[in-house]
Amino acid sequence: MQEFNEQAQLVEEQLIAKHQEDLKKFLEELEMSIPTRPKDSAELLNLRKIQETLAKAKEYIEAHKVQQKCFQLV
């Protein structure tokens, strides 16, 4: 019975070590998969499109106003 308890304790310690190692690997992979730069909001993307359209139409003053709104959002 003593031998069985020792072996069971050894297996338990090995499982705990394996779980800790798996958790460490998972957390590292998760950290690498998270993008470092957040995505722009829909409102910001829309304002940039408007700014670009105004600049192409040579409405520079209005394009500048929209650009200032974009800077406020960022």
N, C-alpha and C positions, 0 to 999 in steps of 0.2 A: 504494500500500500504506500509506503514511504517513497519508493521508486516512482510510482505512478504520479504522486503529488509533485515530485521534483520535475518530472518530465512535463506535466501539465503547466507548471509555473514557467518552465523554459519556453514552451510553445506560446504561452500568453505574452511573455516578454518579447518574443520575436514578432508576434502579431502587432503589438503596440509600437515597436520600432518601425515595422513596415508601414503601418498606418501614418505615423508621423512623417516618414519619408515621402509617402504618396501625397499627403497634405501639403508638404513643402513644395513638391513639384507642381501640384495643381495651382497653388497660390502664385508661383513664379510664372506659369503659363498664363494665368488670368491677368497678372500685372502686365505681361507683354502684349496681350490682346486688346487692352484698353487704349483707345486712341489718345494721344497726348494733346492734340488740338481739338477743341470742341467744334462741332458743326455750327455754321451760321444759321440764324433763325430765318424763317420764311419771310418775315417782314424786312430783314436786312437784305436778303437776296432780291426781293422785289424792288427795294429802293435802289440798289445798285443797277438793276436792269433799267429802271426809270432814268437814272443818272446817265447811263450809257446812251440811251435813246435821245435824251435831251442834248447831250454833247454832239451826237451825230447830226442833230437838227440845228446845230450852232446856237442853241439856247444856253449859253454858257453861264449866265447869271442864275437861271433856274437850276441848272445842273450843279452849280456850286452850292446852292441852298440844300439840295437833296444830299449832296456829299457831306455837308455839315450835320444833317440829320443822321447819316450813317455813322459818322464819328461819335455822335452822342450815344448811339446804340451799342457801339463796341466798347 
